[in-house]
């Protein structure tokens, strides 16, 4: 494990949304602050700063984490994905999950949406065919004061069903 001088800034390298980026950070800087203020990934929102609300959720090495609970230096050399990188192949368009959120009105003020999208992305990678109870359980780690979660659940289940149908269609053509 790399050691950092507590009194001096550290230069770290993060692969942010597929692109290597360097940042000079104080050893006590949170990953959420580094992403927002040093690297310009402002889609990562900071709500509670205690890991409770989920607004700051990003993917580190493919796993959803609360970026307000991780130091930036802990992400040195790692792959970090934020909401800005959800559709890297076609950044001018929304990915299927984002489109489903839009179609189902699964967002209102939008403050929590980026974190929820990141958790949903991780969740669907691990549980490709979830049921409603599983989606609601996953969402219980997020605070949203606008939506009531119902439309979010509908959007996630819709995407899971569409992805499963595409897999089955591809298997029939193989």
C-alpha positions in Angstrom: 0.0 0.0 0.0 1.3 3.4 -0.9 2.1 5.8 2.0 1.2 9.5 1.8 2.8 12.3 3.7 -0.1 13.7 5.8 1.3 17.3 5.5 1.8 17.4 1.7 -0.6 17.1 -1.3 -0.4 13.9 -3.2 -0.7 13.4 -6.9 -3.0 10.6 -7.7 -4.1 9.0 -10.9 -7.7 7.8 -11.4 -9.1 6.2 -14.5 -12.2 8.3 -14.6 -14.9 7.1 -17.0 -12.3 5.3 -19.0 -9.7 8.2 -19.1 -6.6 8.5 -16.9 -6.8 11.6 -14.9 -4.3 13.1 -12.4 -5.3 15.2 -9.4 -3.3 16.9 -6.6 -5.2 16.2 -3.4 -4.7 16.6 0.3 -4.5 13.2 1.9 -7.7 13.9 3.8 -9.7 14.9 0.7 -12.8 12.8 0.1 -13.2 11.1 -3.2 -16.5 12.9 -3.8 -14.7 16.3 -3.4 -11.9 15.2 -5.7 -14.3 14.1 -8.4 -16.3 17.3 -8.2 -13.7 20.0 -7.5 -10.5 18.6 -9.0 -11.8 16.5 -11.9 -15.0 18.2 -12.8 -17.3 15.2 -12.4 -20.1 17.4 -11.0 -22.8 14.7 -11.6 -21.5 13.2 -8.3 -23.7 15.0 -5.7 -22.9 15.4 -2.1 -25.8 15.2 0.3 -25.3 14.0 3.8 -21.5 13.5 3.8 -22.2 10.5 6.1 -22.9 7.7 3.5 -26.6 7.7 4.3 -28.3 9.4 1.4 -26.5 7.7 -1.5 -26.3 10.8 -3.7 -22.6 10.5 -4.0 -22.6 6.9 -5.2 -20.0 6.1 -7.9 -18.5 2.8 -9.1 -15.0 2.0 -8.0 -13.6 -1.0 -9.8 -17.1 -1.9 -10.9 -18.6 -1.8 -7.4 -21.0 0.9 -6.2 -19.5 2.9 -3.3 -20.3 6.0 -1.4 -17.7 8.5 -2.5 -18.2 10.6 0.6 -16.9 7.7 2.7 -13.7 7.1 0.7 -10.5 9.2 0.6 -9.3 10.2 -2.8 -5.9 8.7 -2.2 -7.6 5.3 -1.7 -8.8 5.5 -5.3 -5.2 6.1 -6.6 -4.6 3.7 -9.5 -8.2 2.6 -9.6 -11.0 2.8 -12.1 -13.8 5.1 -11.1 -17.1 5.6 -13.1 -19.6 8.4 -12.5 -22.9 9.1 -14.0 -21.1 11.1 -16.7 -19.6 7.9 -18.0 -22.8 5.7 -18.1 -22.9 5.8 -21.9 -19.3 6.3 -22.8 -19.8 4.7 -26.3 -22.4 7.3 -27.2 -22.0 10.2 -24.7 -24.5 12.4 -26.6 -27.3 9.9 -25.8 -28.7 8.4 -22.6 -28.2 4.7 -21.9 -31.1 2.3 -21.5 -31.4 2.8 -17.8 -31.3 6.6 -18.1 -33.9 6.4 -20.9 -36.2 4.2 -18.7 -35.9 6.8 -15.8 -36.9 9.5 -18.2 -39.7 7.5 -19.8 -41.2 6.5 -16.4 -40.7 9.8 -14.7 -38.4 8.2 -12.2 -36.7 11.5 -11.3 -38.0 14.9 -10.3 -35.5 17.3 -8.8 -32.6 15.1 -9.9 -30.4 15.5 -6.9 -30.4 11.8 -5.9 -30.7 10.5 -9.5 -27.0 10.1 -10.3 -26.3 8.1 -7.3 -29.4 5.9 -7.8 -28.4 5.3 -11.4 -25.0 4.2 -10.3 -26.4 1.8 -7.7 -28.9 0.5 -10.2 -26.1 -0.1 -12.7 -24.1 -2.1 -10.2 -27.3 -4.0 -9.0 -28.4 -5.0 -12.5 -24.9 -6.3 -13.3 -25.1 -8.5 -10.2 -28.9 -9.3 -10.3 -29.9 -9.3 -14.0 -33.5 -10.5 -13.4 -34.6 -8.9 -10.1 -38.0 -8.9 -8.6 -39.7 -5.9 -7.1 -38.7 -6.7 -3.6 -35.1 -7.0 -4.5 -35.1 -3.6 -6.3 -36.8 -1.9 -3.4 -34.3 -3.5 -1.0 -31.4 -2.1 -3.1 -33.1 1.3 -3.2 -33.4 1.4 0.5 -29.9 2.7 0.6 -30.9 5.9 -1.1 -32.9 8.9 0.1 -35.2 10.5 -2.4 -37.7 13.1 -1.2 -39.5 13.6 -4.5 -40.4 10.3 -6.3 -41.7 7.9 -3.7 -39.5 5.3 -5.5 -42.4 3.6 -7.4 -41.4 5.0 -10.8 -37.7 4.1 -10.1 -38.7 0.5 -9.4 -40.8 0.4 -12.6 -37.9 1.8 -14.6 -35.4 -0.7 -13.2 -37.7 -3.7 -13.7 -38.4 -2.5 -17.3 -34.7 -2.4 -18.1 -34.1 -5.8 -16.6 -36.9 -7.3 -18.7 -35.7 -5.6 -21.9 -32.2 -6.8 -21.3 -33.4 -10.3 -20.6 -35.5 -10.3 -23.7 -32.5 -9.2 -25.8 -30.4 -12.0 -24.3 -33.1 -14.6 -25.1 -33.5 -13.2 -28.7 -29.7 -13.4 -29.2 -29.6 -17.0 -28.0 -32.4 -17.9 -30.4 -30.4 -16.4 -33.3 -27.1 -18.1 -32.3 
